[in-house]
Amino acid sequence: MFRSLAVRNYRIWFIGALVSSVGTWMQATAQNWVVLTELTDNDAFAVGVTMALQFAPQLLLVPVTGLIADRFDRRRTLMATQGSMMVLGLALGILLVTGVAELWHLYAFALALGIVSAVDTPVRQTIVTDLVSSSHMSNAVALNSASFNTARLIGPAVAGVLIVLVGSGWVFIVNAATFLAMLGALALLRTDSMRQHARGPRQRGQLVAGFRYVAGRPDLVVVFVIVFLIGAFGMNFPIFASTMAVEFGRGAGEFGLLSSILAIGSLAGALLAARRDRARLRVVIIAAGFFGLAALIAALMPTFWTFAASMVLIGFGVVTILTTANGYVQSTTDPALRGRVMALYMAVMVGGTPVGAPIVGAVADAFGPRWALGVAASAGALAALIGLGWLIVARGMHLARHPRARWRPVVRFADAPTAALAAIATQPVEVVRDVDAGQRDREHALVPPVPTDRLVPADFSEQVALTSPIPLTKPGHREPGHREPGARESGARESAARGDAGPRCEASPAT
């Protein structure tokens, strides 16, 4: 589960990201509470507008931000974006502490933070692939999610306490201080042991290359549709938690507690994802259906504490969807396009918020927060049905009789549902040879050498290794051309007299 933490660079990154994420969740909690209770009179629509302003830039700037992640040094880019977010948080904290903040200040802050985050998010997601090997990629993505949700467990609760004790402005100032941990972690990374990602070429059409790639991958299109529906209508937790806290007559402390309880399920989902050997599309589809059911259960809860318990299920479902989808997209995408595809993925996930958050907020204002949760439940059910329909129609999924258990059905596909689509084309490997050593190897080789222009990683596959014949000498049998040590010179003279070049050993080529 924690195998990626054995890598020094990833371990440093994990600690820095955890501390910074705690501050980020503190700020997000305080921001929505300030808009809802301090600058408006419980206006859920204003909270939705704030969220829309914060997440809209990730949707609008996706072609540029993805290319930045593919073309520029990710470590240096993150140092610039993290430093900018630290300055923004400090500035808004000072405005709140001095009592001069107005609603338009929060709107401007959300928009500026959204622009910086639009650049930061795809870089922060893809730098994980530079810190660990390919075999650890899915695990590292899941542990990143676990770190993020551990911070969600701590940050909102701390924010709720700080709002009550010292006021909301100090939460933003504390968050600004936590960015120092991330900046320090980035400075401590050993660049010589980081994997060098393929840089995007400078040629026409690179801004839309990610769109073309995703359009040619129907499995990614399905993942993006599911993530959009969940992100737009299901991930409006500040609206759900704040309006339900008011519905039950609770205050800022209970609002922060709801966000922390949500993180319990989120952390469990992330850790279970870390245990899986790889990310699978069917897990995303099943988790979408689970989320819809969990949101429906939460909408029907009669008391504050039963509603809080149902938030564990919502957190588990959402993080299982997002962590598995994130790992699937990163591990099956061409490395040269990974930044642009991930920028598009993040834009679809959080860019749906400008569409869904105002709608969910308006539903909560007009009909109550329970109906807003009903919208989330409908989105989860629709996402699961879309994924299931694609598996049935496009991949030929059907039920069949189990070969050994008579009454036990099994799921079959006309072909593999994701493996064939997720295959990344193998690239030739450039090999530098020692010419003299190569000549000696060819003279004594049992298997003919492979030309350099045909040498690809597939030539070293397990299948080739298992099907390559190896000649074995039977006990008591002497191979042709074998000579006793004492007879080596006389044998050489006899061979020279016959005109032979010497003993030869042939082997059949690899099948």
VEXTINU-878648 format. One line per field, with one value per residue (C-alpha): x, y, z; residue in three letters. Coordinates in pm, 1 decimal. Layout:
x: (X, ...) .
y: (Y, ...) .
z: (Z, ...) .
residuo: (ALA, ...) .
//
This chain:
x: (0.0, 282.6, 551.8, 608.0, 720.4, 1042.0, 1150.5, 1325.5, 1195.8, 838.2, 862.4, 973.8, 702.1, 437.7, 521.7, 529.6, 204.2, 32.6, 117.0, 21.1, -306.4, -406.1, -378.3, -566.3, -861.4, -857.7, -879.3, -1154.5, -1365.1, -1317.0, -1380.3, -1721.6, -1823.0, -1728.6, -1936.7, -2234.9, -2253.3, -2031.5, -2069.6, -2422.0, -2732.3, -2701.6, -2692.8, -2606.7, -2614.6, -2325.3, -2126.7, -2195.9, -2078.8, -1756.9, -1689.2, -1767.8, -1518.6, -1252.7, -1290.3, -1386.9, -1024.7, -931.7, -1194.3, -1111.0, -729.7, -695.1, -508.4, -242.4, -200.1, -163.2, 107.6, 289.7, 292.0, 436.6, 689.4, 837.4, 1027.5, 756.4, 951.3, 1023.8, 669.6, 531.7, 758.8, 613.6, 248.7, 277.8, 447.5, 170.2, -100.9, 80.5, 74.9, -296.3, -393.3, -189.4, -346.1, -705.5, -629.4, -509.6, -827.7, -1044.7, -846.6, -863.2, -1239.2, -1239.4, -1321.0, -1634.8, -1804.9, -1638.0, -1299.3, -1386.7, -1499.3, -1173.4, -967.4, -1151.5, -1090.6, -718.6, -675.0, -851.2, -613.5, -304.9, -456.5, -530.7, -153.9, -65.4, -304.9, -188.9, 175.0, 116.7, -66.0, 193.9, 509.1, 428.6, 523.2, 866.5, 930.8, 860.2, 904.1, 627.3, 549.1, 474.5, 275.0, -74.4, 25.9, 181.0, -134.2, -346.5, -117.1, -137.7, -513.0, -468.6, -252.6, -510.9, -792.8, -590.8, -559.4, -935.7, -977.7, -763.7, -802.3, -1177.4, -1193.4, -898.1, -1055.5, -1383.4, -1201.7, -992.0, -1298.8, -1463.1, -1151.2, -967.4, -1178.1, -1180.1, -904.1, -636.8, -724.6, -606.7, -285.3, -211.0, -274.3, -17.7, 239.6, 174.8, 290.3, 643.0, 639.6, 567.7, 829.5, 1084.5, 999.7, 1042.3, 1381.2, 1495.3, 1407.1, 1709.4, 1675.4, 1937.7, 1717.6, 1394.6, 1269.7, 1291.4, 949.8, 911.3, 890.3, 616.3, 754.5, 738.4, 511.3, 164.7, -137.5, 12.8, -257.0, -526.4, -316.5, -463.3, -817.7, -738.1, -577.8, -875.9, -1120.0, -940.6, -968.8, -1337.2, -1252.2, -1111.9, -1422.4, -1638.1, -1414.0, -1432.3, -1814.0, -1844.1, -1600.0, -1783.1, -2121.1, -1979.1, -1771.0, -2051.9, -2342.2, -2194.5, -1881.2, -2049.1, -1962.2, -1935.2, -2295.2, -2418.3, -2233.3, -2300.1, -2670.4, -2734.2, -2552.9, -2787.7, -3082.4, -3003.5, -2940.9, -2563.3, -2271.5, -1918.9, -1776.8, -2025.7, -1976.5, -1603.7, -1680.8, -1895.3, -1608.0, -1372.2, -1617.3, -1645.5, -1268.2, -1285.3, -1455.6, -1234.5, -918.4, -1050.5, -1126.5, -779.8, -600.2, -800.7, -710.9, -342.9, -369.1, -481.9, -214.5, -357.5, -652.7, -951.1, -1237.9, -1501.4, -1413.3, -1491.2, -1834.2, -1925.0, -1810.8, -2031.3, -2337.7, -2229.2, -2196.0, -2548.6, -2687.9, -2486.1, -2613.0, -2972.3, -2920.3, -2772.5, -3073.1, -3307.9, -3120.4, -3340.2, -3076.3, -2742.4, -2542.1, -2704.0, -2638.3, -2276.1, -2242.0, -2376.4, -2107.0, -1852.7, -2018.9, -2024.2, -1654.1, -1567.0, -1757.3, -1621.2, -1256.4, -1278.1, -1408.3, -1151.8, -845.3, -912.6, -994.9, -681.3, -459.2, -621.8, -575.8, -213.1, -101.0, -257.3, -172.1, 121.5, 391.6, 451.1, 85.6, 29.0, 31.4, -224.3, -450.6, -433.1, -507.8, -816.3, -909.0, -878.7, -1070.0, -1352.5, -1354.9, -1344.2, -1461.1, -1800.9, -1838.4, -1923.7, -2208.6, -2328.4, -2255.8, -2493.6, -2766.1, -2719.0, -2705.6, -3024.9, -3199.6, -3087.1, -3225.3, -3555.4, -3637.6, -3395.6, -3058.5, -3212.0, -3324.2, -2971.7, -2844.0, -3109.6, -2952.2, -2616.8, -2777.0, -2928.3, -2589.5, -2422.8, -2692.0, -2670.3, -2289.2, -2306.6, -2567.8, -2355.3, -2050.8, -2251.0, -2415.1, -2076.1, -1945.1, -2251.1, -2277.8, -1914.6, -1729.3, -1984.1, -2029.6, -2274.8, -2353.1, -2245.6, -2263.6, -1976.1, -1766.7, -1770.1, -2053.9, -2389.6, -2591.3, -2316.1, -2311.6, -1991.8, -1934.1, -1778.5, -1667.2, -1644.2, -1284.6, -1085.4, -1278.3, -979.3, -648.4, -643.8, -756.0, -504.0, -202.0, 63.4, 258.3, 609.6, 888.4, 1225.2, 1514.2, 1841.7, 2130.6, 2498.3, 2729.3, 3098.1, 3194.9, 3480.3, 3279.9, 2984.5, 3201.6, 3325.8, 2970.1, 2846.8, 3123.9, 3023.3, 2651.3, 2404.0, 2116.4, 2155.6, 2169.5, 1873.4, 1949.3, 1944.8, 1660.6, 1444.1, 1542.1, 1234.0, 1133.5, 899.1, 1205.8, 1277.0, 925.9, 859.1, 687.4, 999.0, 1214.9, 993.1, 975.8, 1343.5, 1500.6, 1820.6, 2031.6, 2127.4, 2403.5, 2284.4, 2483.1, 2766.6, 2721.2, 2997.7, 2903.7, 3051.9, 3382.0, 3450.9, 3819.1, 3997.9, 4238.3, 4541.7, 4418.3, 4337.2, 4653.3, 4634.4, 4266.3, 4343.4, 4610.2, 4366.3, 4101.1, 4350.0, 4453.1, 4084.3, 4029.2, 3768.3, 3734.2, 3692.8, 3409.9, 3073.6, 2765.4, 2427.7, 2094.1, 1754.0, 1622.2, 1376.4, 1014.7) .
y: (0.0, 244.7, 113.2, 450.7, 604.3, 401.7, 651.3, 950.1, 1215.2, 1095.8, 1076.1, 1441.6, 1545.6, 1353.1, 1532.1, 1877.6, 1818.4, 1693.2, 2005.6, 2236.7, 2052.6, 2092.4, 2469.2, 2456.1, 2276.6, 2522.9, 2809.3, 2644.2, 2588.3, 2944.1, 3093.3, 2931.7, 3003.0, 3371.3, 3403.2, 3218.9, 3378.9, 3688.9, 3863.0, 3742.2, 3626.1, 3249.9, 3294.9, 2952.4, 3099.6, 3334.2, 3028.3, 2868.0, 3181.4, 3184.1, 2822.8, 2891.0, 3179.7, 2964.1, 2665.6, 2827.3, 2913.8, 2544.5, 2488.9, 2792.9, 2770.5, 2393.6, 2403.0, 2639.2, 2485.8, 2132.6, 2243.3, 2416.9, 2088.1, 1902.5, 2161.4, 2333.0, 2212.8, 2094.9, 2156.6, 2520.5, 2578.5, 2449.3, 2677.1, 2975.8, 2870.3, 2771.0, 3100.7, 3292.6, 3112.5, 3189.3, 3561.9, 3551.9, 3380.2, 3622.2, 3925.9, 3808.0, 3715.5, 4068.9, 4213.8, 3993.9, 4059.1, 4435.3, 4415.0, 4580.2, 4270.0, 4277.8, 4017.5, 4138.2, 4088.3, 3720.6, 3696.2, 3854.2, 3627.6, 3317.0, 3416.7, 3489.1, 3166.1, 2979.1, 3117.4, 3015.0, 2676.1, 2616.4, 2613.2, 2441.9, 2146.2, 1954.1, 2013.2, 1890.8, 1582.9, 1484.3, 1553.1, 1235.4, 1037.7, 1206.2, 1098.3, 722.7, 439.8, 328.4, 25.6, 256.5, 514.5, 395.4, 353.9, 701.9, 859.5, 680.1, 787.5, 1144.1, 1117.1, 969.1, 1267.2, 1506.9, 1341.3, 1313.3, 1690.3, 1709.6, 1516.6, 1764.9, 2100.7, 2173.2, 2076.9, 2304.3, 2581.6, 2552.0, 2585.4, 2881.4, 3063.3, 3037.3, 3129.7, 3396.1, 3468.8, 3359.6, 3598.0, 3415.7, 3090.4, 3244.7, 3368.0, 3023.5, 2870.7, 3109.2, 2979.3, 2614.9, 2681.9, 2710.6, 2332.6, 2268.8, 2519.7, 2357.4, 2008.2, 2122.7, 2271.9, 1942.8, 1719.0, 1559.4, 1654.7, 1402.8, 1112.1, 1249.6, 1095.1, 1331.3, 1356.3, 1381.4, 1752.0, 1866.8, 1957.1, 2312.3, 2266.5, 2357.1, 2185.3, 2116.5, 2314.5, 2075.0, 1755.2, 1644.9, 1686.7, 1477.9, 1206.7, 1177.4, 1181.3, 874.5, 688.4, 597.9, 457.4, 795.9, 969.8, 752.6, 829.0, 1201.0, 1195.3, 1016.2, 1254.9, 1557.3, 1448.5, 1373.5, 1693.1, 1920.4, 1794.2, 1564.7, 1734.1, 2046.2, 1950.7, 2308.2, 2367.7, 2036.1, 2063.9, 2432.8, 2426.3, 2101.1, 2242.5, 2542.2, 2305.7, 2126.5, 2456.3, 2406.0, 2650.1, 2679.9, 2407.1, 2147.5, 2264.9, 2194.1, 1862.8, 1751.3, 1813.3, 1614.0, 1323.9, 1326.5, 1284.8, 960.9, 786.3, 968.1, 845.1, 488.1, 500.8, 634.8, 369.1, 88.4, 227.8, 222.2, -152.5, -232.1, -331.2, -103.8, 124.7, -32.6, 132.6, -96.6, 25.2, 382.1, 275.7, 75.3, 358.6, 606.1, 394.1, 363.6, 741.8, 794.0, 556.2, 723.7, 1071.7, 944.3, 795.2, 1126.5, 1320.0, 1101.3, 1121.9, 1272.3, 1399.8, 1577.4, 1276.7, 1028.4, 1273.4, 1303.4, 923.2, 911.9, 1158.4, 878.0, 682.5, 988.1, 1052.1, 687.6, 683.0, 1011.6, 940.2, 588.9, 739.9, 1018.3, 823.8, 531.2, 757.9, 966.8, 658.3, 506.6, 822.1, 877.0, 514.9, 460.5, 792.2, 855.6, 1018.3, 1295.3, 1401.3, 1323.0, 1685.5, 1796.9, 1498.6, 1549.9, 1920.8, 1822.3, 1566.3, 1821.5, 2078.7, 1831.8, 1743.0, 2090.5, 2280.3, 2121.1, 2316.1, 2646.2, 2457.1, 2251.0, 2460.2, 2748.7, 2498.2, 2298.0, 2619.0, 2747.5, 2414.4, 2430.8, 2785.9, 2710.8, 2359.9, 2287.5, 2111.2, 1762.6, 1822.2, 1939.7, 1602.2, 1443.1, 1614.6, 1460.7, 1115.7, 1147.8, 1247.9, 939.9, 706.6, 862.2, 831.8, 462.8, 393.4, 564.7, 358.0, 35.4, 108.2, 166.5, -167.4, -348.8, -178.7, -104.7, -379.7, -660.1, -720.1, -1002.7, -1264.2, -1623.6, -1953.2, -2027.7, -2319.2, -2501.9, -2355.9, -2420.9, -2144.8, -1882.7, -1634.8, -1464.0, -1143.5, -1186.5, -940.9, -974.1, -860.7, -710.1, -401.3, -177.6, -354.0, -324.5, 37.8, 131.7, -11.2, 250.4, 207.7, 77.3, 310.8, 194.8, 195.8, 349.1, 117.1, 216.1, -78.0, -141.1, -231.9, -467.5, -634.1, -666.7, -843.0, -1090.0, -1149.8, -1226.2, -1479.6, -1679.9, -1601.1, -1887.0, -1668.7, -1436.4, -1071.0, -838.0, -534.9, -205.3, -64.2, -360.1, -358.1, -266.2, -351.9, -623.2, -828.0, -885.0, -993.0, -1294.1, -1469.3, -1449.0, -1567.4, -1870.5, -1974.1, -1937.0, -2284.2, -2339.3, -2639.9, -2864.4, -3125.8, -3471.3, -3652.3, -3854.8, -3697.1, -3496.2, -3214.9, -3213.3, -3036.8, -3115.6, -3185.4, -3295.5, -3031.6, -3238.8, -3287.2, -2920.0, -2847.9, -3167.0, -3105.7, -2756.0, -2888.9, -3149.4, -2882.5, -2660.3, -2948.4, -3004.1, -2633.2, -2600.6, -2266.2, -2439.1, -2578.4, -2415.0, -2414.9, -2333.0, -2268.8, -2227.1, -1871.9, -1754.6, -1833.8) .
z: (0.0, 82.4, -151.2, -325.4, 4.9, -25.2, -294.5, -133.0, -370.2, -343.3, 35.7, 55.9, -189.5, 8.8, 336.3, 178.1, -10.8, 304.8, 506.0, 220.4, 158.4, 523.5, 479.4, 149.2, 310.2, 597.0, 347.9, 139.4, 451.8, 575.2, 229.6, 187.2, 545.8, 509.5, 191.2, 340.8, 686.3, 713.3, 377.0, 286.8, 472.7, 414.8, 37.5, -109.4, -460.6, -367.6, -253.9, -591.1, -774.8, -569.3, -657.8, -1023.9, -1037.0, -873.9, -1103.7, -1435.8, -1536.4, -1531.2, -1800.0, -2011.8, -1997.0, -2043.8, -2380.8, -2243.5, -1896.6, -2034.4, -2275.3, -1988.2, -1794.8, -2095.4, -2212.9, -1904.0, -1599.2, -1361.1, -1041.4, -1122.1, -1244.4, -915.2, -715.1, -904.5, -866.6, -500.3, -417.6, -595.0, -400.6, -76.4, -157.4, -248.6, 75.3, 283.5, 110.6, 163.2, 524.0, 592.3, 436.8, 658.5, 976.6, 923.1, 857.1, 513.8, 306.2, 92.2, -123.1, -441.1, -273.0, -225.9, -586.2, -711.3, -484.6, -608.8, -972.1, -918.8, -724.2, -1003.6, -1267.9, -1070.4, -984.6, -1353.4, -1415.7, -1087.1, -1099.9, -1411.8, -1318.8, -962.7, -1090.4, -1350.1, -1146.0, -954.0, -1265.2, -1256.3, -896.3, -916.2, -1163.5, -1398.6, -1181.8, -885.2, -1082.5, -990.0, -625.6, -612.2, -759.1, -498.4, -213.6, -344.4, -306.8, 40.9, 138.1, -3.4, 190.3, 510.8, 483.5, 427.8, 752.3, 946.5, 770.8, 794.4, 1161.3, 1242.7, 1034.7, 1224.0, 1557.7, 1438.3, 1302.2, 1642.8, 1843.4, 1639.2, 1331.4, 967.8, 851.8, 1048.9, 871.9, 542.1, 705.8, 851.1, 509.1, 356.0, 605.1, 510.5, 152.6, 291.3, 345.8, -22.4, -137.2, 93.8, -36.4, -396.9, -310.4, -148.0, -444.3, -612.1, -975.3, -1087.9, -973.9, -1123.5, -1445.8, -1741.1, -1901.3, -2276.1, -2363.7, -2597.9, -2942.0, -3075.7, -3373.9, -3491.2, -3342.3, -2999.1, -2815.7, -2941.1, -2946.5, -2613.8, -2745.6, -3055.5, -2844.0, -2608.5, -2902.1, -3039.2, -2707.8, -2642.8, -2299.8, -2194.9, -2330.0, -2102.7, -1803.6, -1875.6, -1902.7, -1567.6, -1400.7, -1546.3, -1409.0, -1063.7, -1059.0, -1177.0, -965.4, -701.4, -568.2, -428.6, -72.0, 61.0, -48.2, 91.1, 422.1, 489.5, 399.0, 587.6, 893.3, 881.5, 821.7, 1147.9, 1333.3, 1366.9, 1340.2, 1201.5, 1425.2, 1303.3, 943.6, 971.2, 1142.0, 847.0, 606.9, 829.5, 855.5, 476.8, 464.2, 667.4, 378.6, 128.9, 300.2, 311.6, -60.8, -143.3, 64.0, -93.2, -434.6, -332.3, -263.6, -617.7, -864.9, -1135.1, -1206.4, -1385.5, -1569.4, -1423.4, -1071.8, -1184.2, -1313.7, -1001.8, -773.9, -963.9, -888.6, -525.0, -497.9, -632.5, -370.9, -92.4, -189.2, -183.9, 162.9, 286.9, 154.7, 362.4, 694.2, 972.9, 1218.4, 1206.9, 1325.3, 1087.2, 805.7, 922.5, 914.1, 557.8, 451.3, 503.4, 222.3, -5.2, 55.1, -11.3, -339.6, -474.7, -398.2, -538.4, -863.5, -885.6, -767.9, -999.4, -1293.6, -1232.2, -1216.3, -1524.3, -1731.2, -1627.6, -1662.0, -2006.3, -2172.8, -2405.4, -2184.1, -2439.0, -2405.3, -2038.0, -1921.3, -2180.4, -2120.2, -1743.7, -1786.7, -1985.0, -1718.9, -1437.7, -1644.8, -1693.6, -1323.4, -1168.8, -1476.4, -1435.4, -1111.3, -1287.7, -1453.7, -1161.0, -850.4, -930.9, -1024.6, -705.3, -499.3, -660.2, -592.8, -228.2, -196.6, -368.2, -245.2, 39.5, 72.3, 57.7, -301.0, -382.4, -261.6, -480.8, -781.7, -683.1, -651.5, -1000.4, -1144.7, -992.3, -1127.7, -1476.0, -1478.5, -1385.0, -1653.8, -1920.7, -1827.2, -1812.1, -2146.6, -2310.2, -2179.3, -2315.7, -2654.7, -2743.2, -2558.9, -2580.8, -2206.7, -2129.3, -1866.1, -1926.4, -1739.4, -1506.9, -1640.7, -1304.6, -1092.9, -1262.1, -1094.7, -1081.4, -1372.9, -1484.8, -1679.5, -2023.3, -2290.3, -2664.6, -2612.3, -2327.7, -2206.2, -2144.6, -2200.9, -2579.0, -2573.6, -2306.3, -2486.2, -2556.9, -2877.9, -2822.8, -2931.2, -3071.1, -2826.8, -2935.1, -2847.1, -2843.8, -2909.6, -2859.2, -3219.3, -3126.1, -2850.7, -3086.6, -3345.6, -3082.9, -2962.8, -3314.3, -3369.7, -3061.9, -3040.3, -3006.1, -3132.6, -3432.9, -3322.9, -3380.8, -3603.4, -3415.8, -3624.9, -3521.2, -3154.5, -2951.5, -2592.5, -2721.1, -2824.5, -2455.6, -2361.7, -2144.1, -2432.8, -2649.2, -2359.4, -2296.5, -2662.4, -2755.2, -2788.5, -2591.7, -2700.0, -2408.6, -2403.7, -2304.3, -2032.9, -2183.9, -2524.0, -2688.5, -2918.4, -3269.0, -3271.7, -2901.9, -2826.9, -2518.2, -2385.4, -2481.3, -2835.2, -2905.0, -3109.1, -3316.2, -3380.8, -3499.3, -3738.6, -3876.7, -3929.0, -4105.5, -4332.1, -4423.9, -4482.4, -4201.2, -4024.0, -3690.4, -3480.9, -3523.6, -3303.6, -3456.5, -3294.3, -3441.9, -3437.3, -3175.0, -3260.0) .
residuo: (MET, PHE, ARG, SER, LEU, ALA, VAL, ARG, ASN, TYR, ARG, ILE, TRP, PHE, ILE, GLY, ALA, LEU, VAL, SER, SER, VAL, GLY, THR, TRP, MET, GLN, ALA, THR, ALA, GLN, ASN, TRP, VAL, VAL, LEU, THR, GLU, LEU, THR, ASP, ASN, ASP, ALA, PHE, ALA, VAL, GLY, VAL, THR, MET, ALA, LEU, GLN, PHE, ALA, PRO, GLN, LEU, LEU, LEU, VAL, PRO, VAL, THR, GLY, LEU, ILE, ALA, ASP, ARG, PHE, ASP, ARG, ARG, ARG, THR, LEU, MET, ALA, THR, GLN, GLY, SER, MET, MET, VAL, LEU, GLY, LEU, ALA, LEU, GLY, ILE, LEU, LEU, VAL, THR, GLY, VAL, ALA, GLU, LEU, TRP, HIS, LEU, TYR, ALA, PHE, ALA, LEU, ALA, LEU, GLY, ILE, VAL, SER, ALA, VAL, ASP, THR, PRO, VAL, ARG, GLN, THR, ILE, VAL, THR, ASP, LEU, VAL, SER, SER, SER, HIS, MET, SER, ASN, ALA, VAL, ALA, LEU, ASN, SER, ALA, SER, PHE, ASN, THR, ALA, ARG, LEU, ILE, GLY, PRO, ALA, VAL, ALA, GLY, VAL, LEU, ILE, VAL, LEU, VAL, GLY, SER, GLY, TRP, VAL, PHE, ILE, VAL, ASN, ALA, ALA, THR, PHE, LEU, ALA, MET, LEU, GLY, ALA, LEU, ALA, LEU, LEU, ARG, THR, ASP, SER, MET, ARG, GLN, HIS, ALA, ARG, GLY, PRO, ARG, GLN, ARG, GLY, GLN, LEU, VAL, ALA, GLY, PHE, ARG, TYR, VAL, ALA, GLY, ARG, PRO, ASP, LEU, VAL, VAL, VAL, PHE, VAL, ILE, VAL, PHE, LEU, ILE, GLY, ALA, PHE, GLY, MET, ASN, PHE, PRO, ILE, PHE, ALA, SER, THR, MET, ALA, VAL, GLU, PHE, GLY, ARG, GLY, ALA, GLY, GLU, PHE, GLY, LEU, LEU, SER, SER, ILE, LEU, ALA, ILE, GLY, SER, LEU, ALA, GLY, ALA, LEU, LEU, ALA, ALA, ARG, ARG, ASP, ARG, ALA, ARG, LEU, ARG, VAL, VAL, ILE, ILE, ALA, ALA, GLY, PHE, PHE, GLY, LEU, ALA, ALA, LEU, ILE, ALA, ALA, LEU, MET, PRO, THR, PHE, TRP, THR, PHE, ALA, ALA, SER, MET, VAL, LEU, ILE, GLY, PHE, GLY, VAL, VAL, THR, ILE, LEU, THR, THR, ALA, ASN, GLY, TYR, VAL, GLN, SER, THR, THR, ASP, PRO, ALA, LEU, ARG, GLY, ARG, VAL, MET, ALA, LEU, TYR, MET, ALA, VAL, MET, VAL, GLY, GLY, THR, PRO, VAL, GLY, ALA, PRO, ILE, VAL, GLY, ALA, VAL, ALA, ASP, ALA, PHE, GLY, PRO, ARG, TRP, ALA, LEU, GLY, VAL, ALA, ALA, SER, ALA, GLY, ALA, LEU, ALA, ALA, LEU, ILE, GLY, LEU, GLY, TRP, LEU, ILE, VAL, ALA, ARG, GLY, MET, HIS, LEU, ALA, ARG, HIS, PRO, ARG, ALA, ARG, TRP, ARG, PRO, VAL, VAL, ARG, PHE, ALA, ASP, ALA, PRO, THR, ALA, ALA, LEU, ALA, ALA, ILE, ALA, THR, GLN, PRO, VAL, GLU, VAL, VAL, ARG, ASP, VAL, ASP, ALA, GLY, GLN, ARG, ASP, ARG, GLU, HIS, ALA, LEU, VAL, PRO, PRO, VAL, PRO, THR, ASP, ARG, LEU, VAL, PRO, ALA, ASP, PHE, SER, GLU, GLN, VAL, ALA, LEU, THR, SER, PRO, ILE, PRO, LEU, THR, LYS, PRO, GLY, HIS, ARG, GLU, PRO, GLY, HIS, ARG, GLU, PRO, GLY, ALA, ARG, GLU, SER, GLY, ALA, ARG, GLU, SER, ALA, ALA, ARG, GLY, ASP, ALA, GLY, PRO, ARG, CYS, GLU, ALA, SER, PRO, ALA, THR) .
//
